[in-house]
Amino acid sequence: MNWKSISDLNRDIKRWIPELPDDLDLIVGIPRSGLLVANLLALYLNLPLTDVEGLCEGRILQAGRRCERDVDLSKKCKVLVVDDSVASGFQMQHIKAQIKRHRLPHQIYYGALYVTPLGTKYVDFWYELIGLPRVFEWNVMHSDILLKSCVDLDGVLCRDPTEEENDDGLKYMEFIKFVKPLIIPSKTIGYIVTTRLEKYRKETEEWLKRHRIKYNYLVMLNLPDKKTRQALGIHAEFKAGFYKSKNTVLFIESSLSQAIEIAKISGKPVLCTETWELIKPGKVDEIRSKIRQMPSDIGFLLNRFLIELKNDPIKAFRLSYRYLFMKVENKLLRFTIRFKKLSKCRPGEDK
């Protein structure tokens, strides 16, 4: 499973720029994902931007004050038509045919940030070879891969309930019925796997139907109540066991701690939406090591805050203030270190 986050995409675009022609006049994005790449390229290069239809019709998008380049599309220009990725090449061939029909006077290059080995023959420029299967942060929830995936419910499709809402009673029922979705996938989900209790199946199914979330199976935890679920503490084990037993390729989980456990138990990759990181089974120990290296007193302060919040709100506030101060201090320290590293980089080197 190959994974790219939006952070990866941004970094890779900057690394790709030196490989592109340095005398381009216009960046053209292929809707929709290609517009994300095109927009960033146009910003970094300070070039005008348009989409494929705009190129064919001779118009560009409003550039704003910072872009001083004036492009006359009635005259010959150097144009880069770009997509985020090319796999089979079907979409790129369609775009080329569409542009060719308009007999434009321009010198047109075609590019994609990520390509399969097959896709290389359909572009003039590409940055990285990525084989299938692959998952991108910007379209994973609208990808066909969902049909072969397990997807968590609370934290992914909707937010988690608050402590007050999670009473295993009327407030929790109200939450299930009326919570707003975080995202409505456009593709069918293979399995929605949640530790919501089986007794809430009817309300959960009604919520999914009301928000037109398509799925094949809804897998819920068959325990009598919240107290029993908390006592057993089998959230990750339950999800991992089901994931392992099915012919699925991805689990999308909101909690980092659970994602790590699911990956370890199942031996299969887990996409964590808390950090937007693909956790592979072989990387579990490395991730845990990073977590253990975090300042231990921060965890201590958080626990103290939760305890004191019930007994002494003012004291809890003081603790939270100390916690925030530590976080800001830590970020300033990291920024100072990074600034020193950047100042040593060669011109044009990725930072």
N, C-alpha and C positions, 0 to 999 in steps of 0.2 A: 504494500500500500504506500503510494507516494503522496505526500501532503505539502501544500503550500498555504501559508497564512497571508493575510494582507500585509503584514510586516515583511514577510519574505518577498512578496511581490514588489513592494516599494524599494527594498534593498537591491533586488535583481534588476529593476529598471535602471537604477543609477549605475550599476555595473555594466549594463548593456550599452549605455549611451556612447562610450568611446568606440564601439564597434559599428555604429551607424554612420551614414554619410554626414559630414559636417556642414553641408550646404543645403540642407532641406529648407523648403519654404512653407510647408503645411503638413500637419499631422491629421490623419483621418482614422477615426475609430469605427470598428465594426460592431454594431449593436448586438447584445448589450455589454457583455463583459469586456469587449475590446475597447469600449469607451473609457473604462476605468484606467487601462494602460495608456491609452491615447491622451487622456486628460493629464496624467502625471508627466508623461513625456513632454507634452506641450508646455506645461508649467516649468519644468526643469530647463527646457531649451528656449523658453520665452518665444514660442512660435504660435501662430494661429491654429485653431482647431475646428474641425467639422466632422460630420458623420458621412456615411457613404452616399446617402441621398443628397446631402448638401454639396458634396463634391460633384455629383452628376448634374445638379441644378445650378452650380456656379455660385454658391453662397457659403459663407463661413459663420461660425457662431460668434456672438459678441465677445470680444477678447478682454475688455476692461482696460484700465489706464496703463497698466504696467507693460502690456504687449504693444510695442511700437512698430512691429512689422506690418506693413501694408501689402496684402497679396491681391493681385488682379488675376482672377481665375479665367479670364478671357485670353490670357497669354500663357506661354509655356512656363510651368513651375515644376520644382522637384517635390514630389509628394510621397509620404510614407503612409500606406494603409496598414493598420495594425490590429491584431486580435490578441487576446490573452493567451490562447493556445490553439494548436492545430493537431488533431488526432488522425482522422481518416482523410482529411482534406476536402470533404464534401462541401462544407460551408465556404471555405476559401475559394474553391472552384466556382461556386455560385456567385460570389462577390466579384471575382475577376470577370466573369461573363457579363454581369450587370454593368460594370464599369466600361468594358470593351464596347458594348452596344452604343454608348454615348460618344464614341470617337473623340475623346478628349485629347488636347494637344500636349498634355503633361508627360513628364518622365515619372513613371509611377513604380515605386518599390513596394513589395509586400513583406510583412514581417509578423512574427509572433514571439512572445516571450518564451513560451514553453511549447515544445513540439515532441511528437513521437518520432521514431526513426522513419516511419512512413511519411509523416507530415513534413519532413525537411524538403522534399522535392516540390512543395507547393509555395515555398517562401524564399525570398532573397536573403533575409536576415532572421536569425533566431538566437536566443540566448542559451537555453538549456534543454537537453534531451530528457524527457520524463516519460517513462513507459506507463502502461496501464496495469492495474487500476490506479487511479489517482483521485485525489479529493482536494478541492479548493475552498478556502473559507468563504469566499464571496458568493459561491453558488451551491454549497453542499446541501442546503435545505431545499434546493429545487433541482436536485440531481437524481437520475435514475438509480443511483447507488442506494437510495433510501429503501428501495424494494428489497434489498439484500442486507438490510441493517436492522439493529435494535435501537430504539430511541427512548430515552428517559422522558418522563412527562413533566413533573414539577422541576422547574429550573431550566427546561429546554423549550417545551411548547407553551408553558405558562410560568409565571414566577412561583417561587416557593411560598407557602403560607407563613405568616408571621407567627410568633410564639402564641399570641393571643388568639389568632384564627385557628391554630392547630390544637383544638380542644377535644377532638374526636366526638363532637356533638353538633349542636345547632350552628355554631360559628364556622365550624369546618365545612358543614354542609353548604352554608351560604358561600363560602370561599369556592368550593368546587363548582357551584352553579353559576357564579357571576364573575369569577376572575377573568381578566382580559388575556387573550393569547399574546405571547411574545412574538411568535412567528406562525404563519400558516403555510406549511409546505405545499408546493404546487404539484408534487409527485406523491404517489402512494407509499406509505411507510409499511415495511414488512411486518415488524413487531413493535408495538409500544409496550415497553417493559417498565413497570412502576411498582414501588413498594406501597402505593396506596392500597388500602385493604379491600378485599373482595366485596365486602358489604356495600361499598360505594360504587360498584360497577354501573348500576343503572344511571346514576347522576353523571358519572364520568362519560359514559357512552353518549348521553344526551348533550353534554357540553361539546364533545368532539363533533357530533353531527351538526349542532347549531353553528359551529365555526367552520364547517366543511373541511375538516381535517380527515383525509382519506387514509385508511390503514387496513391491513388484513386481519391482524390479531391484536387483542388487548390482553396483556398478561399482568395479573395483579396478585398481591400477596394474600394468601388464604390463612389469615390469623384472626382471632376473635376481636382484638382491640389494640389501640395504640400502645397501651402499657405492656402488653405481651411483645409487641414488635420491638419496642425500645429495650426490653429486658433481653431479648434474643440478640439484637444488634446484628442482623444478618442481611442488611441492605445490599452490600456489595456481593456477598456470597450468593444470594438469591438471583441477582442480575447476571453474575458471571456464570452460574450453573446453567441458566437458560441459554445464554449466549453461546456457551461451549457446546451445548447439545444440538444446536441448529446449524444449518449450512448458510451461515451469515458471515459477512466480511468486515463489518464495522459496528461498534456500539458507540452511540452518542450520549454522553453523560455530562451532567452539569457540575457535579462535585469532583474536585481534584483528588481528594483522598479516596473516594470510591472508584474513580477512574483508574487510579494506580492499582487498587486491589483487583478490579475487574480484569485488567490487562494481565496481571500476574496469575490469577486463578484460571482464566480462560485460555491464556496463551495466544490471544488474538488482540489486534490493535483497538484502542479506544480513543475517540476524539473527545477531549474535555472542553466544554464551552466556557468554563470558568477562566481558563487561560488560553483557549484556542490553540491547544497543543495536541498533536497526535502522539499518544503514549503507546509505544511499542513494547511488547513483553521484555525484550532484551535491554530496554532502557529504564526499567522500573527501579533498579538499584541505584542508578545514576541520579534519577529524579529525587528519590528518597534522600540521597546524600546531600543534594542541594537544599532540600527542605530542612534537614537537620542542621545545616550550617547557618540558618537564619538565627538572629539574636534570640536566645532562649528567654530573656526577660520580657520580650514582647508578648509571648504566649502567656507568661505568668501574669502580666498586667491585664490581658484580656480576660483571663479567668477571674482575677480579682474584681475587675469592673462588673462582670455579670453577678458576682456574689454581692458586692456592695450596692448595686443598683436597687436591690430589694430592701436593704437595711438602711443605707445612708446615701441618698441621691447626690448630695453635695460632695461627699467623699468620692463617689463614683465619677463625678464630673472632673474632679482634680486628677484622678487616675487617667481618664480619657485624654485630658489636656497633656499630661506627661507622655502618653503614648503617641499622640499626634506630633509633639515636639521631637520625639525620637525619630519618627518617620521622616519629618522634614530634614532633620540633621543628617540622617542617613542618605537621603536623596542629594543633599548639597555636597556631601562627601563624594558620592559616586560621580556627580557632575564635574567636580574639580578634577578627579582622576581622569575622566573621559576627555575633558578639555585639554589636559596635558598631553594625552595620547593623540588627539586630533591635531594639535599644534605641531606635532612631529611628522604628520603624514605628508607625503609628497603631493604636489599639485596634480589633480586629476585622480588621485588614489581614492578608492571608496572609503568612506568614513563611517 
